[in-house]
Amino acid sequence: MGSFSIWHWLIVLLVVVLIFGTKKLRNIGSDLGGAVKGFKQGVSEEAPRQTIEGEAPPKTQTPIKDKQDTQA
């Protein structure tokens, strides 16, 4: 019950390629890579803006209803 050998991983890889095909796997890989790049870019753009301005993003306030308004 130890770790799998290289032959086990090669068989798994072969089965995955046979099921999905190389074109679909390539598309999935490029989509995943693009998502990671976009996430990294978004994080790197957001962090410096908050530290340079020195203020936290504005908080949204919800209006508080009076008890008199709800009982009428």
LOZASE-489231 format. One record per atom (N, C-alpha, C): residue in one letter; chain; x, y, z; residue number from 1; atom name. Coordinates in steps of 0.02 Angstrom, whole numbers, padded with zeros to 5 digits. Example, Ala and Ser with C-alpha at 12.3 -4.5 7.8 and 13.67 -1.06 7.14 Angstrom:
2
- residuo	cadena	c1	c2	c3	num	atomo
- A	A	00660	-00284	00390	1	N
- A	A	00615	-00225	00390	1	CA
- A	A	00660	-00165	00390	1	C
- S	A	00642	-00112	00354	2	N
- S	A	00684	-00053	00357	2	CA
- S	A	00645	00002	00394	2	C
END
This chain:
72
- residuo	cadena	c1	c2	c3	num	atomo
- M	A	00041	-00060	00000	1	N
- M	A	00000	00000	00000	1	CA
- M	A	00043	00063	00000	1	C
- G	A	00102	00058	-00024	2	N
- G	A	00146	00116	-00028	2	CA
- G	A	00128	00161	-00086	2	C
- S	A	00174	00203	-00107	3	N
- S	A	00160	00248	-00162	3	CA
- S	A	00160	00209	-00228	3	C
- F	A	00128	00239	-00277	4	N
- F	A	00124	00206	-00342	4	CA
- F	A	00190	00212	-00379	4	C
- S	A	00204	00162	-00420	5	N
- S	A	00265	00163	-00460	5	CA
- S	A	00253	00204	-00523	5	C
- I	A	00305	00215	-00561	6	N
- I	A	00299	00253	-00623	6	CA
- I	A	00253	00218	-00673	6	C
- W	A	00251	00152	-00672	7	N
- W	A	00209	00115	-00718	7	CA
- W	A	00135	00127	-00703	7	C
- H	A	00118	00132	-00640	8	N
- H	A	00049	00146	-00623	8	CA
- H	A	00028	00215	-00650	8	C
- W	A	00071	00264	-00642	9	N
- W	A	00055	00332	-00665	9	CA
- W	A	00052	00335	-00741	9	C
- L	A	00095	00298	-00775	10	N
- L	A	00092	00297	-00849	10	CA
- L	A	00027	00266	-00874	10	C
- I	A	00004	00214	-00840	11	N
- I	A	-00059	00182	-00860	11	CA
- I	A	-00117	00231	-00847	11	C
- V	A	-00117	00265	-00791	12	N
- V	A	-00169	00315	-00777	12	CA
- V	A	-00168	00370	-00830	12	C
- L	A	-00109	00394	-00847	13	N
- L	A	-00103	00446	-00898	13	CA
- L	A	-00129	00421	-00966	13	C
- L	A	-00114	00360	-00984	14	N
- L	A	-00137	00331	-01047	14	CA
- L	A	-00213	00327	-01048	14	C
- V	A	-00243	00306	-00993	15	N
- V	A	-00316	00300	-00990	15	CA
- V	A	-00348	00370	-00995	15	C
- V	A	-00320	00419	-00962	16	N
- V	A	-00347	00487	-00965	16	CA
- V	A	-00343	00514	-01036	16	C
- V	A	-00287	00503	-01070	17	N
- V	A	-00279	00526	-01139	17	CA
- V	A	-00328	00491	-01185	17	C
- L	A	-00339	00426	-01174	18	N
- L	A	-00386	00389	-01216	18	CA
- L	A	-00458	00413	-01205	18	C
- I	A	-00475	00431	-01144	19	N
- I	A	-00543	00453	-01129	19	CA
- I	A	-00556	00523	-01156	19	C
- F	A	-00511	00570	-01140	20	N
- F	A	-00523	00640	-01157	20	CA
- F	A	-00494	00661	-01224	20	C
- G	A	-00440	00632	-01245	21	N
- G	A	-00406	00653	-01306	21	CA
- G	A	-00357	00709	-01293	21	C
- T	A	-00307	00715	-01334	22	N
- T	A	-00254	00765	-01322	22	CA
- T	A	-00278	00836	-01334	22	C
- K	A	-00323	00846	-01383	23	N
- K	A	-00346	00914	-01398	23	CA
- K	A	-00386	00943	-01339	23	C
- K	A	-00430	00903	-01310	24	N
- K	A	-00470	00927	-01254	24	CA
- K	A	-00426	00939	-01193	24	C
- L	A	-00377	00896	-01181	25	N
- L	A	-00331	00906	-01124	25	CA
- L	A	-00290	00969	-01134	25	C
- R	A	-00269	00984	-01195	26	N
- R	A	-00231	01044	-01210	26	CA
- R	A	-00273	01106	-01197	26	C
- N	A	-00337	01104	-01217	27	N
- N	A	-00382	01160	-01206	27	CA
- N	A	-00394	01171	-01131	27	C
- I	A	-00403	01117	-01094	28	N
- I	A	-00413	01123	-01022	28	CA
- I	A	-00351	01154	-00989	28	C
- G	A	-00293	01132	-01010	29	N
- G	A	-00230	01158	-00982	29	CA
- G	A	-00221	01232	-00997	29	C
- S	A	-00237	01253	-01057	30	N
- S	A	-00229	01324	-01074	30	CA
- S	A	-00281	01367	-01038	30	C
- D	A	-00342	01341	-01031	31	N
- D	A	-00393	01379	-00994	31	CA
- D	A	-00374	01386	-00920	31	C
- L	A	-00348	01333	-00892	32	N
- L	A	-00326	01336	-00822	32	CA
- L	A	-00267	01384	-00813	32	C
- G	A	-00220	01383	-00860	33	N
- G	A	-00163	01429	-00857	33	CA
- G	A	-00185	01501	-00863	33	C
- G	A	-00233	01515	-00908	34	N
- G	A	-00258	01583	-00915	34	CA
- G	A	-00294	01607	-00853	34	C
- A	A	-00331	01561	-00820	35	N
- A	A	-00365	01580	-00759	35	CA
- A	A	-00316	01597	-00703	35	C
- V	A	-00262	01558	-00698	36	N
- V	A	-00211	01571	-00647	36	CA
- V	A	-00176	01637	-00661	36	C
- K	A	-00161	01651	-00724	37	N
- K	A	-00129	01715	-00741	37	CA
- K	A	-00174	01774	-00724	37	C
- G	A	-00238	01767	-00741	38	N
- G	A	-00285	01821	-00725	38	CA
- G	A	-00292	01832	-00651	38	C
- F	A	-00293	01778	-00612	39	N
- F	A	-00298	01784	-00540	39	CA
- F	A	-00236	01818	-00511	39	C
- K	A	-00177	01798	-00533	40	N
- K	A	-00115	01829	-00509	40	CA
- K	A	-00113	01903	-00528	40	C
- Q	A	-00134	01920	-00588	41	N
- Q	A	-00134	01990	-00610	41	CA
- Q	A	-00184	02030	-00569	41	C
- G	A	-00242	02003	-00555	42	N
- G	A	-00291	02038	-00515	42	CA
- G	A	-00267	02049	-00444	42	C
- V	A	-00234	02000	-00415	43	N
- V	A	-00209	02007	-00347	43	CA
- V	A	-00152	02059	-00345	43	C
- S	A	-00108	02057	-00394	44	N
- S	A	-00052	02104	-00394	44	CA
- S	A	-00075	02176	-00407	44	C
- E	A	-00130	02186	-00444	45	N
- E	A	-00155	02253	-00456	45	CA
- E	A	-00193	02279	-00396	45	C
- E	A	-00227	02236	-00359	46	N
- E	A	-00269	02258	-00303	46	CA
- E	A	-00227	02275	-00242	46	C
- A	A	-00176	02238	-00226	47	N
- A	A	-00138	02248	-00165	47	CA
- A	A	-00101	02315	-00163	47	C
- P	A	-00064	02336	-00214	48	N
- P	A	-00028	02400	-00209	48	CA
- P	A	-00074	02460	-00204	48	C
- R	A	-00132	02458	-00235	49	N
- R	A	-00177	02515	-00234	49	CA
- R	A	-00201	02528	-00162	49	C
- Q	A	-00214	02476	-00124	50	N
- Q	A	-00237	02487	-00056	50	CA
- Q	A	-00181	02512	-00012	50	C
- T	A	-00120	02489	-00022	51	N
- T	A	-00065	02511	00021	51	CA
- T	A	-00042	02581	00002	51	C
- I	A	-00046	02600	-00061	52	N
- I	A	-00025	02667	-00081	52	CA
- I	A	-00074	02720	-00055	52	C
- E	A	-00137	02708	-00063	53	N
- E	A	-00187	02757	-00040	53	CA
- E	A	-00191	02759	00035	53	C
- G	A	-00175	02704	00068	54	N
- G	A	-00175	02702	00141	54	CA
- G	A	-00244	02699	00172	54	C
- E	A	-00293	02677	00133	55	N
- E	A	-00359	02673	00162	55	CA
- E	A	-00391	02607	00141	55	C
- A	A	-00436	02585	00181	56	N
- A	A	-00471	02523	00166	56	CA
- A	A	-00527	02538	00117	56	C
- P	A	-00551	02487	00082	57	N
- P	A	-00607	02498	00036	57	CA
- P	A	-00668	02522	00075	57	C
- P	A	-00711	02563	00043	58	N
- P	A	-00769	02590	00079	58	CA
- P	A	-00817	02534	00100	58	C
- K	A	-00845	02543	00160	59	N
- K	A	-00893	02494	00185	59	CA
- K	A	-00962	02515	00161	59	C
- T	A	-01002	02466	00144	60	N
- T	A	-01071	02480	00125	60	CA
- T	A	-01114	02477	00187	60	C
- Q	A	-01159	02524	00193	61	N
- Q	A	-01203	02527	00251	61	CA
- Q	A	-01273	02509	00229	61	C
- T	A	-01305	02469	00271	62	N
- T	A	-01374	02451	00257	62	CA
- T	A	-01419	02496	00299	62	C
- P	A	-01473	02521	00270	63	N
- P	A	-01517	02566	00308	63	CA
- P	A	-01552	02528	00364	63	C
- I	A	-01561	02562	00420	64	N
- I	A	-01594	02533	00478	64	CA
- I	A	-01666	02559	00479	64	C
- K	A	-01713	02513	00480	65	N
- K	A	-01783	02532	00480	65	CA
- K	A	-01805	02542	00552	65	C
- D	A	-01848	02592	00562	66	N
- D	A	-01877	02604	00628	66	CA
- D	A	-01931	02553	00641	66	C
- K	A	-01941	02538	00704	67	N
- K	A	-01994	02491	00722	67	CA
- K	A	-02063	02520	00706	67	C
- Q	A	-02070	02586	00708	68	N
- Q	A	-02133	02617	00693	68	CA
- Q	A	-02153	02607	00620	68	C
- D	A	-02104	02607	00574	69	N
- D	A	-02119	02598	00504	69	CA
- D	A	-02144	02528	00489	69	C
- T	A	-02116	02478	00523	70	N
- T	A	-02135	02408	00509	70	CA
- T	A	-02201	02390	00540	70	C
- Q	A	-02224	02425	00594	71	N
- Q	A	-02286	02408	00627	71	CA
- Q	A	-02346	02439	00592	71	C
- A	A	-02337	02489	00553	72	N
- A	A	-02394	02525	00522	72	CA
- A	A	-02424	02486	00467	72	C
END
